[in-house]
């Protein structure tokens, strides 16, 4: 998965239009980043990328690029 595909997946999780996402957006300002979104993100990383999310890194993620780094991209 490349970053554009990752941002599209994140946009789906956040229930927003993903066109124009650059990665610099604050995850809490983009859409509905709540506990369900976090669980969906962890599940997406596990199923689509085959990686386990580090909870401490996830807690410190601020931007969409931070989430990409947590996912190993």
Predicted model as a PDB file, atoms N, CA, C, CB and O in Angstrom, pLDDT in the B-factor column:
MODEL        1                                                                  
ATOM      1  N   UNK A   1       0.864  -1.174   0.000  1.00 89.00           N  
ATOM      2  CA  UNK A   1       0.000   0.000   0.000  1.00 89.00           C  
ATOM      3  C   UNK A   1       0.909   1.235   0.000  1.00 89.00           C  
ATOM      4  CB  UNK A   1      -0.982  -0.001   1.244  1.00 89.00           C  
ATOM      5  O   UNK A   1       1.834   1.339   0.805  1.00 89.00           O  
ATOM      6  N   UNK A   2       0.630   2.159  -0.909  1.00 91.00           N  
ATOM      7  CA  UNK A   2       1.375   3.413  -0.939  1.00 91.00           C  
ATOM      8  C   UNK A   2       0.598   4.473  -0.145  1.00 91.00           C  
ATOM      9  CB  UNK A   2       1.619   3.882  -2.412  1.00 91.00           C  
ATOM     10  O   UNK A   2      -0.525   4.233   0.300  1.00 91.00           O  
ATOM     11  N   UNK A   3       1.211   5.639   0.021  1.00 91.00           N  
ATOM     12  CA  UNK A   3       0.570   6.675   0.840  1.00 91.00           C  
ATOM     13  C   UNK A   3      -0.777   7.136   0.288  1.00 91.00           C  
ATOM     14  CB  UNK A   3       1.487   7.864   0.962  1.00 91.00           C  
ATOM     15  O   UNK A   3      -1.711   7.299   1.074  1.00 91.00           O  
ATOM     16  N   UNK A   4      -0.933   7.356  -1.030  1.00 91.00           N  
ATOM     17  CA  UNK A   4      -2.268   7.752  -1.510  1.00 91.00           C  
ATOM     18  C   UNK A   4      -3.351   6.718  -1.175  1.00 91.00           C  
ATOM     19  CB  UNK A   4      -2.228   7.973  -3.017  1.00 91.00           C  
ATOM     20  O   UNK A   4      -4.463   7.086  -0.797  1.00 91.00           O  
ATOM     21  N   UNK A   5      -3.030   5.446  -1.313  1.00 93.00           N  
ATOM     22  CA  UNK A   5      -3.994   4.397  -0.958  1.00 93.00           C  
ATOM     23  C   UNK A   5      -4.244   4.396   0.549  1.00 93.00           C  
ATOM     24  CB  UNK A   5      -3.485   3.007  -1.419  1.00 93.00           C  
ATOM     25  O   UNK A   5      -5.370   4.187   1.001  1.00 93.00           O  
ATOM     26  N   UNK A   6      -3.189   4.629   1.312  1.00 93.00           N  
ATOM     27  CA  UNK A   6      -3.326   4.706   2.764  1.00 93.00           C  
ATOM     28  C   UNK A   6      -4.234   5.868   3.156  1.00 93.00           C  
ATOM     29  CB  UNK A   6      -1.947   4.857   3.428  1.00 93.00           C  
ATOM     30  O   UNK A   6      -5.127   5.713   3.989  1.00 93.00           O  
ATOM     31  N   UNK A   7      -4.001   7.038   2.548  1.00 93.00           N  
ATOM     32  CA  UNK A   7      -4.841   8.195   2.869  1.00 93.00           C  
ATOM     33  C   UNK A   7      -6.289   7.958   2.450  1.00 93.00           C  
ATOM     34  CB  UNK A   7      -4.297   9.457   2.186  1.00 93.00           C  
ATOM     35  O   UNK A   7      -7.209   8.422   3.124  1.00 93.00           O  
ATOM     36  N   UNK A   8      -6.501   7.251   1.362  1.00 93.00           N  
ATOM     37  CA  UNK A   8      -7.871   6.909   0.949  1.00 93.00           C  
ATOM     38  C   UNK A   8      -8.527   6.008   1.989  1.00 93.00           C  
ATOM     39  CB  UNK A   8      -7.871   6.214  -0.437  1.00 93.00           C  
ATOM     40  O   UNK A   8      -9.701   6.183   2.315  1.00 93.00           O  
ATOM     41  N   UNK A   9      -7.771   5.047   2.507  1.00 94.00           N  
ATOM     42  CA  UNK A   9      -8.304   4.151   3.537  1.00 94.00           C  
ATOM     43  C   UNK A   9      -8.606   4.926   4.821  1.00 94.00           C  
ATOM     44  CB  UNK A   9      -7.309   3.006   3.827  1.00 94.00           C  
ATOM     45  O   UNK A   9      -9.630   4.695   5.465  1.00 94.00           O  
ATOM     46  N   UNK A  10      -7.713   5.842   5.186  1.00 93.00           N  
ATOM     47  CA  UNK A  10      -7.939   6.671   6.377  1.00 93.00           C  
ATOM     48  C   UNK A  10      -9.175   7.550   6.183  1.00 93.00           C  
ATOM     49  CB  UNK A  10      -6.695   7.551   6.678  1.00 93.00           C  
ATOM     50  O   UNK A  10      -9.974   7.708   7.105  1.00 93.00           O  
ATOM     51  N   UNK A  11      -9.333   8.114   4.999  1.00 93.00           N  
ATOM     52  CA  UNK A  11     -10.503   8.943   4.722  1.00 93.00           C  
ATOM     53  C   UNK A  11     -11.787   8.135   4.885  1.00 93.00           C  
ATOM     54  CB  UNK A  11     -10.421   9.533   3.305  1.00 93.00           C  
ATOM     55  O   UNK A  11     -12.784   8.639   5.402  1.00 93.00           O  
ATOM     56  N   UNK A  12     -11.757   6.893   4.446  1.00 93.00           N  
ATOM     57  CA  UNK A  12     -12.929   6.029   4.609  1.00 93.00           C  
ATOM     58  C   UNK A  12     -13.206   5.777   6.089  1.00 93.00           C  
ATOM     59  CB  UNK A  12     -12.723   4.689   3.868  1.00 93.00           C  
ATOM     60  O   UNK A  12     -14.357   5.817   6.525  1.00 93.00           O  
ATOM     61  N   UNK A  13     -12.159   5.520   6.855  1.00 92.00           N  
ATOM     62  CA  UNK A  13     -12.324   5.295   8.291  1.00 92.00           C  
ATOM     63  C   UNK A  13     -12.898   6.544   8.961  1.00 92.00           C  
ATOM     64  CB  UNK A  13     -10.974   4.909   8.941  1.00 92.00           C  
ATOM     65  O   UNK A  13     -13.779   6.449   9.816  1.00 92.00           O  
ATOM     66  N   UNK A  14     -12.395   7.708   8.570  1.00 91.00           N  
ATOM     67  CA  UNK A  14     -12.829   8.970   9.171  1.00 91.00           C  
ATOM     68  C   UNK A  14     -14.126   9.507   8.580  1.00 91.00           C  
ATOM     69  CB  UNK A  14     -11.752  10.002   9.015  1.00 91.00           C  
ATOM     70  O   UNK A  14     -14.674  10.503   9.051  1.00 91.00           O  
ATOM     71  N   UNK A  15     -14.605   8.831   7.540  1.00 90.00           N  
ATOM     72  CA  UNK A  15     -15.849   9.216   6.873  1.00 90.00           C  
ATOM     73  C   UNK A  15     -15.776  10.632   6.311  1.00 90.00           C  
ATOM     74  CB  UNK A  15     -17.020   9.105   7.840  1.00 90.00           C  
ATOM     75  O   UNK A  15     -16.667  11.454   6.525  1.00 90.00           O  
ATOM     76  N   UNK A  16     -14.675  10.898   5.576  1.00 91.00           N  
ATOM     77  CA  UNK A  16     -14.485  12.199   4.930  1.00 91.00           C  
ATOM     78  C   UNK A  16     -14.078  11.975   3.482  1.00 91.00           C  
ATOM     79  CB  UNK A  16     -13.415  13.052   5.678  1.00 91.00           C  
ATOM     80  O   UNK A  16     -13.705  10.869   3.093  1.00 91.00           O  
ATOM     81  N   UNK A  17     -14.153  13.032   2.694  1.00 90.00           N  
ATOM     82  CA  UNK A  17     -13.673  13.003   1.322  1.00 90.00           C  
ATOM     83  C   UNK A  17     -12.149  13.036   1.371  1.00 90.00           C  
ATOM     84  CB  UNK A  17     -14.249  14.202   0.481  1.00 90.00           C  
ATOM     85  O   UNK A  17     -11.565  13.979   1.906  1.00 90.00           O  
ATOM     86  N   UNK A  18     -11.517  12.033   0.828  1.00 83.00           N  
ATOM     87  CA  UNK A  18     -10.070  11.915   0.899  1.00 83.00           C  
ATOM     88  C   UNK A  18      -9.311  12.684  -0.152  1.00 83.00           C  
ATOM     89  CB  UNK A  18      -9.699  10.515   0.808  1.00 83.00           C  
ATOM     90  O   UNK A  18      -8.083  12.749  -0.097  1.00 83.00           O  
ATOM     91  N   UNK A  19     -10.009  13.272  -1.113  1.00 85.00           N  
ATOM     92  CA  UNK A  19      -9.291  14.001  -2.155  1.00 85.00           C  
ATOM     93  C   UNK A  19      -8.629  15.231  -1.546  1.00 85.00           C  
ATOM     94  CB  UNK A  19     -10.247  14.406  -3.308  1.00 85.00           C  
ATOM     95  O   UNK A  19      -9.243  15.978  -0.785  1.00 85.00           O  
ATOM     96  N   UNK A  20      -7.395  15.417  -1.891  1.00 86.00           N  
ATOM     97  CA  UNK A  20      -6.662  16.576  -1.413  1.00 86.00           C  
ATOM     98  C   UNK A  20      -5.944  16.397  -0.094  1.00 86.00           C  
ATOM     99  CB  UNK A  20      -7.574  17.693  -1.293  1.00 86.00           C  
ATOM    100  O   UNK A  20      -5.303  17.334   0.383  1.00 86.00           O  
ATOM    101  N   UNK A  21      -6.030  15.212   0.517  1.00 88.00           N  
ATOM    102  CA  UNK A  21      -5.292  15.008   1.756  1.00 88.00           C  
ATOM    103  C   UNK A  21      -3.801  14.979   1.449  1.00 88.00           C  
ATOM    104  CB  UNK A  21      -5.737  13.698   2.462  1.00 88.00           C  
ATOM    105  O   UNK A  21      -3.363  14.311   0.513  1.00 88.00           O  
ATOM    106  N   UNK A  22      -3.033  15.705   2.238  1.00 91.00           N  
ATOM    107  CA  UNK A  22      -1.587  15.796   2.016  1.00 91.00           C  
ATOM    108  C   UNK A  22      -0.784  15.006   3.033  1.00 91.00           C  
ATOM    109  CB  UNK A  22      -1.152  17.235   2.049  1.00 91.00           C  
ATOM    110  O   UNK A  22       0.377  14.676   2.793  1.00 91.00           O  
ATOM    111  N   UNK A  23      -1.394  14.706   4.158  1.00 93.00           N  
ATOM    112  CA  UNK A  23      -0.695  14.029   5.235  1.00 93.00           C  
ATOM    113  C   UNK A  23      -0.345  14.961   6.377  1.00 93.00           C  
ATOM    114  CB  UNK A  23       0.547  13.387   4.712  1.00 93.00           C  
ATOM    115  O   UNK A  23      -0.068  14.519   7.492  1.00 93.00           O  
ATOM    116  N   UNK A  24      -0.360  16.256   6.092  1.00 95.00           N  
ATOM    117  CA  UNK A  24      -0.019  17.243   7.118  1.00 95.00           C  
ATOM    118  C   UNK A  24      -1.215  17.571   8.025  1.00 95.00           C  
ATOM    119  CB  UNK A  24       0.495  18.521   6.457  1.00 95.00           C  
ATOM    120  O   UNK A  24      -1.056  18.255   9.036  1.00 95.00           O  
ATOM    121  N   UNK A  25      -2.390  17.092   7.670  1.00 94.00           N  
ATOM    122  CA  UNK A  25      -3.599  17.402   8.434  1.00 94.00           C  
ATOM    123  C   UNK A  25      -3.541  16.749   9.826  1.00 94.00           C  
ATOM    124  CB  UNK A  25      -4.860  16.925   7.665  1.00 94.00           C  
ATOM    125  O   UNK A  25      -3.061  15.626   9.985  1.00 94.00           O  
ATOM    126  N   UNK A  26      -4.037  17.477  10.811  1.00 94.00           N  
ATOM    127  CA  UNK A  26      -4.174  16.926  12.155  1.00 94.00           C  
ATOM    128  C   UNK A  26      -5.312  15.914  12.124  1.00 94.00           C  
ATOM    129  CB  UNK A  26      -4.439  18.054  13.219  1.00 94.00           C  
ATOM    130  O   UNK A  26      -6.418  16.222  11.681  1.00 94.00           O  
ATOM    131  N   UNK A  27      -5.034  14.721  12.593  1.00 90.00           N  
ATOM    132  CA  UNK A  27      -6.020  13.643  12.506  1.00 90.00           C  
ATOM    133  C   UNK A  27      -7.312  13.994  13.239  1.00 90.00           C  
ATOM    134  CB  UNK A  27      -5.440  12.354  13.076  1.00 90.00           C  
ATOM    135  O   UNK A  27      -8.389  13.562  12.828  1.00 90.00           O  
ATOM    136  N   UNK A  28      -7.222  14.761  14.302  1.00 88.00           N  
ATOM    137  CA  UNK A  28      -8.411  15.117  15.074  1.00 88.00           C  
ATOM    138  C   UNK A  28      -9.240  16.214  14.407  1.00 88.00           C  
ATOM    139  CB  UNK A  28      -8.006  15.561  16.461  1.00 88.00           C  
ATOM    140  O   UNK A  28     -10.399  16.430  14.764  1.00 88.00           O  
ATOM    141  N   UNK A  29      -8.633  16.909  13.430  1.00 90.00           N  
ATOM    142  CA  UNK A  29      -9.347  17.967  12.716  1.00 90.00           C  
ATOM    143  C   UNK A  29      -9.952  17.489  11.401  1.00 90.00           C  
ATOM    144  CB  UNK A  29      -8.416  19.121  12.451  1.00 90.00           C  
ATOM    145  O   UNK A  29     -10.790  18.177  10.818  1.00 90.00           O  
ATOM    146  N   UNK A  30      -9.535  16.320  10.933  1.00 86.00           N  
ATOM    147  CA  UNK A  30      -9.956  15.844   9.617  1.00 86.00           C  
ATOM    148  C   UNK A  30     -11.359  15.256   9.654  1.00 86.00           C  
ATOM    149  CB  UNK A  30      -8.977  14.808   9.095  1.00 86.00           C  
ATOM    150  O   UNK A  30     -12.168  15.532   8.768  1.00 86.00           O  
ATOM    151  N   UNK A  31     -11.646  14.478  10.632  1.00 84.00           N  
ATOM    152  CA  UNK A  31     -12.941  13.806  10.655  1.00 84.00           C  
ATOM    153  C   UNK A  31     -13.261  13.285  12.036  1.00 84.00           C  
ATOM    154  CB  UNK A  31     -12.970  12.667   9.653  1.00 84.00           C  
ATOM    155  O   UNK A  31     -12.899  13.889  13.045  1.00 84.00           O  
ATOM    156  N   UNK A  32     -13.924  12.188  12.067  1.00 86.00           N  
ATOM    157  CA  UNK A  32     -14.423  11.613  13.299  1.00 86.00           C  
ATOM    158  C   UNK A  32     -13.400  10.634  13.886  1.00 86.00           C  
ATOM    159  CB  UNK A  32     -15.766  10.911  13.054  1.00 86.00           C  
ATOM    160  O   UNK A  32     -13.602   9.422  13.813  1.00 86.00           O  
ATOM    161  N   UNK A  33     -12.308  11.142  14.465  1.00 90.00           N  
ATOM    162  CA  UNK A  33     -11.264  10.289  15.055  1.00 90.00           C  
ATOM    163  C   UNK A  33     -11.666   9.985  16.492  1.00 90.00           C  
ATOM    164  CB  UNK A  33      -9.843  10.980  14.997  1.00 90.00           C  
ATOM    165  O   UNK A  33     -11.402  10.768  17.405  1.00 90.00           O  
ATOM    166  N   UNK A  34     -12.306   8.841  16.675  1.00 92.00           N  
ATOM    167  CA  UNK A  34     -12.767   8.419  17.984  1.00 92.00           C  
ATOM    168  C   UNK A  34     -12.318   6.989  18.221  1.00 92.00           C  
ATOM    169  CB  UNK A  34     -14.304   8.546  18.105  1.00 92.00           C  
ATOM    170  O   UNK A  34     -11.539   6.453  17.433  1.00 92.00           O  
ATOM    171  N   UNK A  35     -12.786   6.365  19.277  1.00 92.00           N  
ATOM    172  CA  UNK A  35     -12.330   5.019  19.612  1.00 92.00           C  
ATOM    173  C   UNK A  35     -12.659   4.009  18.505  1.00 92.00           C  
ATOM    174  CB  UNK A  35     -12.959   4.571  20.928  1.00 92.00           C  
ATOM    175  O   UNK A  35     -11.874   3.095  18.253  1.00 92.00           O  
ATOM    176  N   UNK A  36     -13.787   4.162  17.857  1.00 94.00           N  
ATOM    177  CA  UNK A  36     -14.138   3.265  16.755  1.00 94.00           C  
ATOM    178  C   UNK A  36     -13.186   3.447  15.576  1.00 94.00           C  
ATOM    179  CB  UNK A  36     -15.584   3.510  16.307  1.00 94.00           C  
ATOM    180  O   UNK A  36     -12.799   2.474  14.929  1.00 94.00           O  
ATOM    181  N   UNK A  37     -12.814   4.689  15.301  1.00 94.00           N  
ATOM    182  CA  UNK A  37     -11.862   4.967  14.225  1.00 94.00           C  
ATOM    183  C   UNK A  37     -10.495   4.374  14.550  1.00 94.00           C  
ATOM    184  CB  UNK A  37     -11.741   6.483  13.987  1.00 94.00           C  
ATOM    185  O   UNK A  37      -9.825   3.829  13.673  1.00 94.00           O  
ATOM    186  N   UNK A  38     -10.089   4.482  15.799  1.00 95.00           N  
ATOM    187  CA  UNK A  38      -8.799   3.909  16.215  1.00 95.00           C  
ATOM    188  C   UNK A  38      -8.809   2.401  16.009  1.00 95.00           C  
ATOM    189  CB  UNK A  38      -8.496   4.246  17.699  1.00 95.00           C  
ATOM    190  O   UNK A  38      -7.849   1.837  15.483  1.00 95.00           O  
ATOM    191  N   UNK A  39      -9.881   1.752  16.418  1.00 96.00           N  
ATOM    192  CA  UNK A  39      -9.998   0.300  16.242  1.00 96.00           C  
ATOM    193  C   UNK A  39      -9.995  -0.053  14.759  1.00 96.00           C  
ATOM    194  CB  UNK A  39     -11.285  -0.233  16.917  1.00 96.00           C  
ATOM    195  O   UNK A  39      -9.350  -1.019  14.353  1.00 96.00           O  
ATOM    196  N   UNK A  40     -10.702   0.713  13.961  1.00 96.00           N  
ATOM    197  CA  UNK A  40     -10.724   0.470  12.509  1.00 96.00           C  
ATOM    198  C   UNK A  40      -9.334   0.657  11.908  1.00 96.00           C  
ATOM    199  CB  UNK A  40     -11.731   1.415  11.815  1.00 96.00           C  
ATOM    200  O   UNK A  40      -8.930  -0.110  11.035  1.00 96.00           O  
ATOM    201  N   UNK A  41      -8.600   1.669  12.368  1.00 96.00           N  
ATOM    202  CA  UNK A  41      -7.237   1.903  11.892  1.00 96.00           C  
ATOM    203  C   UNK A  41      -6.345   0.712  12.229  1.00 96.00           C  
ATOM    204  CB  UNK A  41      -6.661   3.197  12.507  1.00 96.00           C  
ATOM    205  O   UNK A  41      -5.622   0.212  11.367  1.00 96.00           O  
ATOM    206  N   UNK A  42      -6.393   0.260  13.472  1.00 97.00           N  
ATOM    207  CA  UNK A  42      -5.572  -0.880  13.902  1.00 97.00           C  
ATOM    208  C   UNK A  42      -5.927  -2.121  13.077  1.00 97.00           C  
ATOM    209  CB  UNK A  42      -5.772  -1.163  15.421  1.00 97.00           C  
ATOM    210  O   UNK A  42      -5.035  -2.850  12.644  1.00 97.00           O  
ATOM    211  N   UNK A  43      -7.211  -2.362  12.859  1.00 97.00           N  
ATOM    212  CA  UNK A  43      -7.644  -3.515  12.072  1.00 97.00           C  
ATOM    213  C   UNK A  43      -7.191  -3.397  10.622  1.00 97.00           C  
ATOM    214  CB  UNK A  43      -9.164  -3.660  12.134  1.00 97.00           C  
ATOM    215  O   UNK A  43      -6.784  -4.392  10.023  1.00 97.00           O  
ATOM    216  N   UNK A  44      -7.254  -2.193  10.046  1.00 97.00           N  
ATOM    217  CA  UNK A  44      -6.820  -1.983   8.663  1.00 97.00           C  
ATOM    218  C   UNK A  44      -5.328  -2.241   8.525  1.00 97.00           C  
ATOM    219  CB  UNK A  44      -7.156  -0.558   8.201  1.00 97.00           C  
ATOM    220  O   UNK A  44      -4.901  -2.892   7.572  1.00 97.00           O  
ATOM    221  N   UNK A  45      -4.535  -1.743   9.455  1.00 97.00           N  
ATOM    222  CA  UNK A  45      -3.086  -1.955   9.405  1.00 97.00           C  
ATOM    223  C   UNK A  45      -2.776  -3.434   9.520  1.00 97.00           C  
ATOM    224  CB  UNK A  45      -2.372  -1.169  10.525  1.00 97.00           C  
ATOM    225  O   UNK A  45      -1.905  -3.944   8.815  1.00 97.00           O  
ATOM    226  N   UNK A  46      -3.480  -4.125  10.399  1.00 97.00           N  
ATOM    227  CA  UNK A  46      -3.265  -5.561  10.578  1.00 97.00           C  
ATOM    228  C   UNK A  46      -3.657  -6.341   9.333  1.00 97.00           C  
ATOM    229  CB  UNK A  46      -4.054  -6.070  11.779  1.00 97.00           C  
ATOM    230  O   UNK A  46      -2.879  -7.159   8.842  1.00 97.00           O  
ATOM    231  N   UNK A  47      -4.852  -6.095   8.820  1.00 96.00           N  
ATOM    232  CA  UNK A  47      -5.345  -6.912   7.698  1.00 96.00           C  
ATOM    233  C   UNK A  47      -4.722  -6.528   6.363  1.00 96.00           C  
ATOM    234  CB  UNK A  47      -6.847  -6.793   7.596  1.00 96.00           C  
ATOM    235  O   UNK A  47      -4.407  -7.407   5.561  1.00 96.00           O  
ATOM    236  N   UNK A  48      -4.539  -5.238   6.107  1.00 95.00           N  
ATOM    237  CA  UNK A  48      -4.037  -4.803   4.800  1.00 95.00           C  
ATOM    238  C   UNK A  48      -2.516  -4.775   4.713  1.00 95.00           C  
ATOM    239  CB  UNK A  48      -4.574  -3.438   4.482  1.00 95.00           C  
ATOM    240  O   UNK A  48      -1.945  -4.991   3.644  1.00 95.00           O  
ATOM    241  N   UNK A  49      -1.861  -4.507   5.842  1.00 95.00           N  
ATOM    242  CA  UNK A  49      -0.403  -4.377   5.820  1.00 95.00           C  
ATOM    243  C   UNK A  49       0.311  -5.488   6.573  1.00 95.00           C  
ATOM    244  CB  UNK A  49      -0.004  -3.054   6.397  1.00 95.00           C  
ATOM    245  O   UNK A  49       1.529  -5.635   6.465  1.00 95.00           O  
ATOM    246  N   UNK A  50      -0.446  -6.270   7.335  1.00 95.00           N  
ATOM    247  CA  UNK A  50       0.153  -7.373   8.076  1.00 95.00           C  
ATOM    248  C   UNK A  50       1.079  -6.917   9.188  1.00 95.00           C  
ATOM    249  CB  UNK A  50       0.904  -8.257   7.141  1.00 95.00           C  
ATOM    250  O   UNK A  50       2.043  -7.605   9.527  1.00 95.00           O  
ATOM    251  N   UNK A  51       0.784  -5.756   9.755  1.00 96.00           N  
ATOM    252  CA  UNK A  51       1.627  -5.209  10.818  1.00 96.00           C  
ATOM    253  C   UNK A  51       0.814  -5.022  12.094  1.00 96.00           C  
ATOM    254  CB  UNK A  51       2.255  -3.870  10.381  1.00 96.00           C  
ATOM    255  O   UNK A  51      -0.408  -4.875  12.060  1.00 96.00           O  
ATOM    256  N   UNK A  52       1.517  -5.030  13.205  1.00 96.00           N  
ATOM    257  CA  UNK A  52       0.891  -4.776  14.500  1.00 96.00           C  
ATOM    258  C   UNK A  52       1.199  -3.339  14.899  1.00 96.00           C  
ATOM    259  CB  UNK A  52       1.394  -5.786  15.589  1.00 96.00           C  
ATOM    260  O   UNK A  52       2.351  -2.909  14.849  1.00 96.00           O  
ATOM    261  N   UNK A  53       0.177  -2.606  15.291  1.00 96.00           N  
ATOM    262  CA  UNK A  53       0.321  -1.201  15.661  1.00 96.00           C  
ATOM    263  C   UNK A  53       0.891  -1.095  17.074  1.00 96.00           C  
ATOM    264  CB  UNK A  53      -1.038  -0.465  15.565  1.00 96.00           C  
ATOM    265  O   UNK A  53       0.416  -1.753  17.999  1.00 96.00           O  
ATOM    266  N   UNK A  54       1.913  -0.258  17.223  1.00 95.00           N  
ATOM    267  CA  UNK A  54       2.486   0.061  18.525  1.00 95.00           C  
ATOM    268  C   UNK A  54       1.586   1.102  19.179  1.00 95.00           C  
ATOM    269  CB  UNK A  54       3.969   0.581  18.397  1.00 95.00           C  
ATOM    270  O   UNK A  54       1.469   2.224  18.685  1.00 95.00           O  
ATOM    271  N   UNK A  55       0.958   0.739  20.274  1.00 93.00           N  
ATOM    272  CA  UNK A  55       0.004   1.616  20.939  1.00 93.00           C  
ATOM    273  C   UNK A  55       0.593   2.939  21.392  1.00 93.00           C  
ATOM    274  CB  UNK A  55      -0.575   0.918  22.110  1.00 93.00           C  
ATOM    275  O   UNK A  55      -0.072   3.971  21.305  1.00 93.00           O  
ATOM    276  N   UNK A  56       1.827   2.927  21.874  1.00 95.00           N  
ATOM    277  CA  UNK A  56       2.465   4.165  22.320  1.00 95.00           C  
ATOM    278  C   UNK A  56       2.692   5.112  21.148  1.00 95.00           C  
ATOM    279  CB  UNK A  56       3.797   3.861  23.019  1.00 95.00           C  
ATOM    280  O   UNK A  56       2.481   6.318  21.273  1.00 95.00           O  
ATOM    281  N   UNK A  57       3.118   4.576  20.020  1.00 95.00           N  
ATOM    282  CA  UNK A  57       3.308   5.413  18.832  1.00 95.00           C  
ATOM    283  C   UNK A  57       1.971   5.955  18.346  1.00 95.00           C  
ATOM    284  CB  UNK A  57       4.002   4.616  17.708  1.00 95.00           C  
ATOM    285  O   UNK A  57       1.880   7.108  17.924  1.00 95.00           O  
ATOM    286  N   UNK A  58       0.936   5.125  18.405  1.00 95.00           N  
ATOM    287  CA  UNK A  58      -0.386   5.564  17.970  1.00 95.00           C  
ATOM    288  C   UNK A  58      -0.895   6.701  18.859  1.00 95.00           C  
ATOM    289  CB  UNK A  58      -1.376   4.385  17.989  1.00 95.00           C  
ATOM    290  O   UNK A  58      -1.487   7.658  18.360  1.00 95.00           O  
ATOM    291  N   UNK A  59      -0.671   6.602  20.157  1.00 94.00           N  
ATOM    292  CA  UNK A  59      -1.116   7.649  21.075  1.00 94.00           C  
ATOM    293  C   UNK A  59      -0.450   8.985  20.782  1.00 94.00           C  
ATOM    294  CB  UNK A  59      -0.835   7.241  22.508  1.00 94.00           C  
ATOM    295  O   UNK A  59      -1.044  10.039  21.008  1.00 94.00           O  
ATOM    296  N   UNK A  60       0.779   8.945  20.280  1.00 95.00           N  
ATOM    297  CA  UNK A  60       1.495  10.201  20.031  1.00 95.00           C  
ATOM    298  C   UNK A  60       1.297  10.730  18.608  1.00 95.00           C  
ATOM    299  CB  UNK A  60       2.973  10.007  20.294  1.00 95.00           C  
ATOM    300  O   UNK A  60       1.796  11.806  18.279  1.00 95.00           O  
ATOM    301  N   UNK A  61       0.583   9.996  17.767  1.00 95.00           N  
ATOM    302  CA  UNK A  61       0.348  10.439  16.384  1.00 95.00           C  
ATOM    303  C   UNK A  61      -0.551  11.665  16.368  1.00 95.00           C  
ATOM    304  CB  UNK A  61      -0.285   9.305  15.544  1.00 95.00           C  
ATOM    305  O   UNK A  61      -1.591  11.704  17.024  1.00 95.00           O  
ATOM    306  N   UNK A  62      -0.126  12.667  15.603  1.00 95.00           N  
ATOM    307  CA  UNK A  62      -0.890  13.912  15.507  1.00 95.00           C  
ATOM    308  C   UNK A  62      -1.408  14.118  14.086  1.00 95.00           C  
ATOM    309  CB  UNK A  62      -0.024  15.112  15.937  1.00 95.00           C  
ATOM    310  O   UNK A  62      -2.568  14.483  13.896  1.00 95.00           O  
ATOM    311  N   UNK A  63      -0.566  13.889  13.100  1.00 95.00           N  
ATOM    312  CA  UNK A  63      -0.955  14.126  11.711  1.00 95.00           C  
ATOM    313  C   UNK A  63      -1.225  12.812  10.985  1.00 95.00           C  
ATOM    314  CB  UNK A  63       0.133  14.917  10.980  1.00 95.00           C  
ATOM    315  O   UNK A  63      -0.928  11.730  11.491  1.00 95.00           O  
ATOM    316  N   UNK A  64      -1.786  12.931   9.802  1.00 95.00           N  
ATOM    317  CA  UNK A  64      -1.991  11.736   8.986  1.00 95.00           C  
ATOM    318  C   UNK A  64      -0.659  11.101   8.611  1.00 95.00           C  
ATOM    319  CB  UNK A  64      -2.787  12.078   7.721  1.00 95.00           C  
ATOM    320  O   UNK A  64      -0.569   9.878   8.503  1.00 95.00           O  
ATOM    321  N   UNK A  65       0.382  11.914   8.410  1.00 96.00           N  
ATOM    322  CA  UNK A  65       1.713  11.353   8.151  1.00 96.00           C  
ATOM    323  C   UNK A  65       2.212  10.564   9.349  1.00 96.00           C  
ATOM    324  CB  UNK A  65       2.711  12.465   7.806  1.00 96.00           C  
ATOM    325  O   UNK A  65       2.892   9.551   9.183  1.00 96.00           O  
ATOM    326  N   UNK A  66       1.882  11.015  10.557  1.00 97.00           N  
ATOM    327  CA  UNK A  66       2.246  10.260  11.763  1.00 97.00           C  
ATOM    328  C   UNK A  66       1.559   8.894  11.750  1.00 97.00           C  
ATOM    329  CB  UNK A  66       1.858  11.050  13.047  1.00 97.00           C  
ATOM    330  O   UNK A  66       2.170   7.882  12.095  1.00 97.00           O  
ATOM    331  N   UNK A  67       0.293   8.872  11.352  1.00 96.00           N  
ATOM    332  CA  UNK A  67      -0.429   7.593  11.266  1.00 96.00           C  
ATOM    333  C   UNK A  67       0.208   6.685  10.226  1.00 96.00           C  
ATOM    334  CB  UNK A  67      -1.913   7.828  10.922  1.00 96.00           C  
ATOM    335  O   UNK A  67       0.299   5.474  10.426  1.00 96.00           O  
ATOM    336  N   UNK A  68       0.651   7.269   9.110  1.00 96.00           N  
ATOM    337  CA  UNK A  68       1.334   6.479   8.088  1.00 96.00           C  
ATOM    338  C   UNK A  68       2.609   5.872   8.654  1.00 96.00           C  
ATOM    339  CB  UNK A  68       1.654   7.344   6.855  1.00 96.00           C  
ATOM    340  O   UNK A  68       2.925   4.714   8.378  1.00 96.00           O  
ATOM    341  N   UNK A  69       3.339   6.646   9.442  1.00 96.00           N  
ATOM    342  CA  UNK A  69       4.568   6.135  10.069  1.00 96.00           C  
ATOM    343  C   UNK A  69       4.243   5.019  11.062  1.00 96.00           C  
ATOM    344  CB  UNK A  69       5.329   7.277  10.784  1.00 96.00           C  
ATOM    345  O   UNK A  69       4.969   4.028  11.134  1.00 96.00           O  
ATOM    346  N   UNK A  70       3.181   5.167  11.812  1.00 97.00           N  
ATOM    347  CA  UNK A  70       2.750   4.124  12.748  1.00 97.00           C  
ATOM    348  C   UNK A  70       2.433   2.843  11.989  1.00 97.00           C  
ATOM    349  CB  UNK A  70       1.517   4.589  13.560  1.00 97.00           C  
ATOM    350  O   UNK A  70       2.690   1.739  12.469  1.00 97.00           O  
ATOM    351  N   UNK A  71       1.867   3.010  10.790  1.00 96.00           N  
ATOM    352  CA  UNK A  71       1.510   1.859   9.953  1.00 96.00           C  
ATOM    353  C   UNK A  71       2.719   1.269   9.239  1.00 96.00           C  
ATOM    354  CB  UNK A  71       0.462   2.261   8.931  1.00 96.00           C  
ATOM    355  O   UNK A  71       2.616   0.217   8.609  1.00 96.00           O  
ATOM    356  N   UNK A  72       3.866   1.944   9.333  1.00 95.00           N  
ATOM    357  CA  UNK A  72       5.076   1.431   8.704  1.00 95.00           C  
ATOM    358  C   UNK A  72       5.270   1.881   7.280  1.00 95.00           C  
ATOM    359  CB  UNK A  72       5.068  -0.037   8.741  1.00 95.00           C  
ATOM    360  O   UNK A  72       6.014   1.248   6.531  1.00 95.00           O  
ATOM    361  N   UNK A  73       4.619   2.964   6.882  1.00 93.00           N  
ATOM    362  CA  UNK A  73       4.771   3.488   5.522  1.00 93.00           C  
ATOM    363  C   UNK A  73       5.748   4.645   5.492  1.00 93.00           C  
ATOM    364  CB  UNK A  73       3.422   3.932   4.961  1.00 93.00           C  
ATOM    365  O   UNK A  73       6.001   5.213   4.429  1.00 93.00           O  
TER     366      UNK A  73                                                      
ENDMDL                                                                          
END                                                                             
